[in-house]
């Protein structure tokens, strides 16, 4: 290789300009040039985090071409979450090589590998490993060897929804250290956007990686502590110079303030913070007040329940066989015991006091028709069903809800009136009348939704009065798997419950959670009424007793003490 000289410029940024010109794209933006500079001069363990749509994968594809021109003897391995995604990357590299005149000399020769997913470049010497090879993260990585590993979006919603999935992914990427050649020039470069607050990318600094972050907007002052030295110097220098103000777009040539506002409206504030601001900061735990560890999870029977379910929060009662999309360390727990008024304090199983179905209607758009069914016994609320239906008020959804109400013996239905001015109730009523006649009540909300949901659920959950059926959690997870990896999480009740904050619009979808909050609100109001009724009855009884004592005193009779035990029959 001593007689070989590269044809591309020594500065990768100049070559990037040529690639963009070849692709008939506008010239690279300042931020794209900065990412290119980090790729060329980064460390041997580098993590590049940039917001969605910034073009990091395209830039890195060009970087692979540039690297092969400067180091044609290198073996480059491209790994993505899926084999298809990795193949798309290597195919794009191959097309650039064959289409750009400046790269023509890298075209594979007749006796070399020439597949889009595994190919050699013309000047490459004979080697067991191809010049470029693409694999999925779950593929057989063992046995591969590489001078440069490009880990392109290895974390996606489909492999990071639960802690078990994230742990598995974290173990899989450790294999990179066994694959990379033990050379001073060898490098591993991660490209990605965090998909979860507990992203596997968060652990990379502990493994010796330098992390560079390019968020979509200039971070707020209070968030700069979280970014620390991970924030790209390109951005920190602009902040220091006063040319980039808090909240302004960091790459206005590509995404204007208006563009970002549209995306924030689409993703919700929490999703935007994660995917565009790349902020996985969870130091402020009050930000997410609802935790699954405060729930009680058990198999709930349809007609009866124990008098008192005792919550347990220790490791001995952790449930590990249910999919858990909550934050890391936030786990489901089964009950410690059932208590009651039976012999030796054992619980009697009693019929429920009542059963309510709450419905949060929707139209035919992306939102779901949310529903929840909650039963009550002794101040404990049992969630026996909760989910979402697509298609809004179509006939099949109305029939499904009516049959569900019948199966669970619902005796009260509440529907949010804010949608359609009572239209949904008018459509549901005749279907319910035919299948399961029951009273329908419309409720209207004026308080900010996020505050209303948190203010309703938080005290009930903190007292461990909310008990949820295992089947509800399992169905909640499984029911969204056909929505696509990008959307599955956002529709799940447990994801919504653990990601809601007090910020307006923090969730992209909240239909299932809203329906659950409505049902809980109903029972909280009923319990409050029952307490007031009990107080009134106690007052009335006290007055009656006082009147009896007064009359007895007037008549010269001894007042009769209250007898709590029934007298025995005398023979």
N, C-alpha and C positions, 0 to 999 in steps of 0.2 A: 504493500500500500504506500511505499515511500514515494513512488512517482505519481501518486494521485493528487490532484488539486481540485478543491470544491469549486463549483460554478456559481453558487449563491453568495450574496454579501456576507461579510463576517458578522455584521449586526443583524440579528434575527428580525428586528423591527423593520428594516428595509425590505427584507424578503416578504414579511407580512403585508407590506404595502403592495408588492407585486401580486401576491395571491389574491388580495381583495380586488385589485384591478382586473385580474383574470376572471374572477367570479362576477365582475360587474357590480360590485358593491361600493357604497360610498367609502372614502378612505377611512382607515381605522381611527377610532376616537382616541383621545388622550388616555382614557382608562384602558382601552384595549392594548395600546402601546405599552402601558405600565405592566399589564399582565404578561405581555410578551417578554418584557425585560426581566420579570421575575422568573419566567420559564428558563431563560438563557443563563441567568446568573444566580439562580437559587441554590440552596444547599443540597446535600445528597439525600435528604429526607424533607420533602417539601409538600405543603398542603395549600392549595389555592382555592379559596372559597369566594365565589362571586355570585351575585344574585341572578335569578333566572332570566334568560334572554340576553345576557351580556355577551354570549358567543365564546365562552371559555373552551368548549369542546372543539369548535372550528379553529380557534387560535392554536390549540394544542395539536390538532391534525396538521396544520401548517408547520408547527415546530418539529413534528416527527419527520416530515419531508426534509426540512432544513438540517436536522440532526443526521439523517441518513446520507445527505450530501457531504457533510463534514466528517462523518464517521461511518463510512459504508460497511465497515466490519462489525458494527454493533448489531446486537440482537435486541429487538424492542418487543415487549409484551404489552398488549392492550387488554385490560380487564374491566368489564362493566357488570352491572347487576344482572343483566341477561346476556346470553350469547348473541342475540339479535342486535342489541345495542352496540356491543363490541365489534361485531361484524360490520355494522354501518360505519363505524369509525375507520376501520382498516380499508373498507371499500372506498371511502372518501379519499384516504391517503393514496390508494392505488390510482384513482382517477386523476388526482392532481399530478402524479408522476407521469402518467401517460398523456395528459393534455397540455401541460405547461412546457414550452420549448426549453426553458432553463433546467428542467428536471428530466428531460428525455433520456439522458445517459444513465439514469437510474432504472430504466425499464428492464425487467427480468430478461435474461437471455434464454435461448431455446432449451438449454440443459439445466435451467434453474427452476425453482418452485415459482408457479405463476397463478396462484389462487388468490381470490380477493380476501380470503381469511387467513392465508399463510403464504407469504411470497418472499422472494429474495430480490435484492437490487443488483443491477448489472455489475458494479465493481466489487461486490461482496465475495470474499473467499469461501471455499467449501466449509460447511459447518453443519453439525447435527441440528442446530436450531435455525429457523428461518430469520430473515431480516425483520419481518413484522409478522406477528401472530396475534390473533384475537381469541379471547376466552371469556366465558361468563364466570362470575365469582364462585358458582357452584360446580364448575367444570373440574376436570382432573388437572389441578395445577401442579401437583407433584411431578417432578421430572423435567419441567421447563427450566430454562436458564435465560437470563436476560441482563443486558447492560443498563437498560432503562425500562422501568415498569410504569405505565400510565394507568392509574386507577381512576377511570372516568365514571363518575356517578354510580359508585358501587352501592350507595345507600339510597333506596327508593322506598315509598310507602309499603310496597308488598313484602319487603324483607326487614322492616323496622317498626312494625305496628306494636309489637309486644316486647317485653323485656327479654323473653326467651329468644325471640328472633334477633334482637340486637346483640345478645351475648354470643349467639351462633355466628353472626356476621363478624363480630370482633375477633373471634377465634380464626375465622377463615382468612382475614387479612394478615394475620401473623405469618402465614405461609410465604408472604412476599419476601421476608428476610431470609428464607431458605432458598428462594429462587434467584435472588439478585446475586450477581457475580461478586466475589470478594476483591474488588478493584477500587482504587481511589476515585476513579471516574464514574463508577456505577451510581445510579440514582433511582429513587422511587418518588413519583410525583402523583399526588392525589388531586383530583378536580371534583368539586361537588358543591351541593347546596344542602344544608341540613334539613332532614325531613321530620325530625323529632326533637323535642327539647333536650332529650338525653341522647343526642346523636353520637354515633361511634366516632365521628370526627373530633368530638370534645376530648377524647382520650389520646389523640395522636401526639400532643405535646409531651405527655408522659412517656411516650415511646421514642422521643428524640426528634420529632418533626417540628420544623418551623412552620407556623401557620400565618398566612397572609389573607386578610379579609377585605373585600371591596363591597360594602353595602350600597343600596340604591340611593339612600339619602344620607346627608351628613348627620351623624348620630347626635342625640341630645347630650347636653353637658353631663347629665347624671349617668348616662350610659357609657361614657368614655372609659370609666373605670373597668367596666366589663370587657371592653375591647382591648384595653391595655396596649401592649406592643404588637398585638395581632393586626391592628388596623393598618392598612397599607400606608407606607410613608407618603405616597402620592396624595393621600387624603389628609394626613396629619399636617403636612407642610402647607396645604391650602388653608386649613383651619388656622394654623399659626400666623399665616400671612394675612388673614382676614378676607380672603377671596372666596371662601366657602362658609356659608352661615348654616346654623342649625336648621335641619329640615329641608335644605335645598338639595336638588338632585345632584348626585356625584358625577353622572355622565349625561348631562342635559342634551348633548348631541344625539344621543340614542333614545333616552326616555325623558320627556319633559315632565314638569310637575303635574300637568293634566293627565298624562299617561299613567303616572304612578298612582294618582288618586283613583283612577278607574280600576287599577289592579288591586288597590287597597279595599275598595268597595266590593270587589269580587272575592277576594281571599279572606276578608275579615281582618280585624286588627291583629289578632293573634297569629293568623296564617301569614300575614304580610310581614310581621316582625320576624318570623322564622325564615321565610323563603326569600324575602327581599332585603331585610335589614340584617339577616344572618345572626340574629340575637337569640341565643339559647339560654340566656341568663335566668336562673331560677332561684337566685339568692333571696328574693322577696317572696317568701312562701305564701304571704297573705294575698298575693296576686291571684292565686288559684285556691280559693277557700274550701272547695268541696273535695273530699278525699274518699276513695273507696274503702279505706281501712275503717271508716266510721259506719259503714254498712254492716248488716248481719246477713250472711248468705247461707241459705238452707233450702232443702226441698220442701216446698209449701204444699199442703193439701188443699183441696178445692173447697171443702165444707167446714173444716174445723182447724183450730190452731191452739198451741199451748198458751196457758194463761199468761206466762211471762217468759220471754226469751232473754237469756243473759248473754250480753256481748263479751267477746274475748278479743284482746288485741295483742296477744303474745305469739311467739313463733310456733308454738305447739298447735295452734289452731289456724295457721295459714293454709289457704287453699291454693294448690299449685296446678291443678288439672283443668283450670278454666282459662281461656284467653284473656289476658290482662293488658289493656291499652292505656292504663293509667301511668303516672310518672314512676320513674325508677324508685323502688323502695315502698311504694304505695300498694299494698296487697289486700286481697280479699281474705276475710276470716269467717270461719264457721262459728256457731254459738258455743259458749262454754257449757251451758246447761239450760234446762227448762225448769222453771220453778212455779209454784202455785199453792193452792189451798188444800191439796190432797194430803194423804198420810205422809208424815215426815217431810212436809214441804214440797212434795212432788207436784208436778203440774197436771192439772186436768185439761183435757182437750175439749174446747168449747166451740159452739157455732160462732161465726163472725157476727159482729153487730150490724154490718152492712157492707155494701160493695158499690163503688162508684166508678164510672168510666168517664175519662176526660178526653176531649178531642180538640186538637188544634188544626182547624181546616187549612187547606191550601188550594191554589189553582192548579193549572196543568204545567207549571214551570219546573224549575230544578228543586224547589222545596217539596218536602213530603207532607202528607196528611199524617200528623202525629197522633198517637193514641196511647193511653195508659189506663190500666185497671188496677185499683188499689182497694184492698179490704181492710177492715179495722176490727180490732179486738183489744179491749183494755188499754186504749191509748197507743197501741202498737199498730203500725201501718205495714201491710203486707202487699208488696208489688208482685202481682201474679201475671201481668202482661204489660209490655211496653214495646212499641215499634213504630214503624213508619210505612206509609203506602204511597207509591207514585201514581200519578194520574189524577190527583185531586178528587172530585166528587163523581167519578164515573160509577155506574150502577154496580159493578163488581166490588168496588171498595165499600159501598154502602151495605151491600149484602154481607160482606166479610165482617164488618163491624157489628152488624145486627146478630150474626151467628156467634161472634165472640162474646157479645153481651149475654146471649142466651146460655152459652157454655159456662160462663162464670157467674151466672145468676145475678147480673147487675140489677140494682134496684133504683139507680139514679144516674142519669147521663147529663154531663155538663159540656157545653160547646162554647168556644170563644166566639163572641158576637162580632168582634172587630172585623171579621172576614165576611164580605158579601151582605152585610146588614141583615143577618138572619136567614139568608138564602140556604145555607147548608142545612140548618135545622129543618127547614121546610122540606128539603129533599130527603133527609134521613127519617123524619117522623113516620111517613107511611110505610117505609121498609121495616122499621122497628115494630110498628103496630102489627104487621103481618107475622113477623118472626118472634118478637119478644116485646110485648107491650110494656113500656116503662116510661117514667116521667123524664122529660127533657127540659133542662134549664139552660138559658143562655147567660153567659157572664161577659162583662166588659172590663177591660183593663186600661188604666190611664197612666200608671206608673211605668218608668223605664223598665223594659223587659228584663235586662240583666240584673238589675237591683231587686226586682220582684222575685225572680227565680232564686237568687242567693238568699235573700231575706226569708224566703219560705223554707227552703231545704236545709240551710245551714244549722239552725237550732234543732230541727228534728233529727238530723244526722249526728250532730254533736251529742245528743242524748241517746243515740243508738236506738232510736225508735223506728227507723226505716229498715225493713226486712225485705230482702229481694230473693226471688226464686232463682235457683241455679239455671233453670231452663231459660229464663229471661235473658241472662247474661250471654249464654251460649247462642241463643237465637239472634240476639242483637248483633253479635260479631258475624255470624254466618250469613245473615240477611243482606249484608252490604258487599259481599265478596264479588258480586257480579257488576258492581258499579264502576269498576276500573280502579287501578291502584292509586290514582291521584285522589279519588273521591271517597273510597270506602271508609276511611277513618272518620271523615267529617260528618257522616250520616249516623255514626254509632252513638247510642245513648251514653255509654261509659266514657267515650272520648269527649262528648259535649259536656258531661258532668264535671270532668276533671280539668277542662280547659276554659271554662267560663270565668270571666273576670268582671269587675264592675264597670269596665269601659263599654260604652255603647258600640254595638256592632263588632264585638270581639270574636264572635263565632260566625262562620259563613252559613252554617245550618244549625238550628237549635230546636227543631220541631218536636223531636222525641222528648228532650229535656223539658220543654215548655209544657207538654201534655202531662208529664209526671208532676211538675210543680203545680199545675192546676188541680190535679187530683189530691195532692197533699194539702193544698190550700183549703179545699173543700172540707177535709177531715179536721184540719186544725181549727177551722171556724166552727165545725160541729162540736168539737171537744170543748171549745171556749164557751159555746152556748150551754153545753151540758154542765159545765162547772158553774156558770151563772145560775142555771136552773136549780142545781143542787144547793147553792148558797141561798136562793130564794126559799126553797123548801125547808132548809134548816132554820131560816129566820121565821118562817110561818109556824114551824113546829115549836120553836122557842116561845113565840107569842101565845100559841095555843096552850102550852104547858103553864106559862105564867098566868093566863086567864083561868085555867082550871084551879091552880093553887089559890088564886085570889078568891074565886067563888067558894072554894072549900073553906077558906079562912072566914069568909063572911057567914057561912052556914055553920061554922063551928066544927067542921070535919077536919080530920088529919089529912094532909096532902099525901097522895099515893106516889111512892117512888116509881121511877121508870123501871119496868121489868124487861130485861133483855132476853131472858130465857123463857120459853113457853113452859107453863106449869104442867106437872105430871098429872095424869088422870088418876083420881082416887077411886079406889074400889070401896 
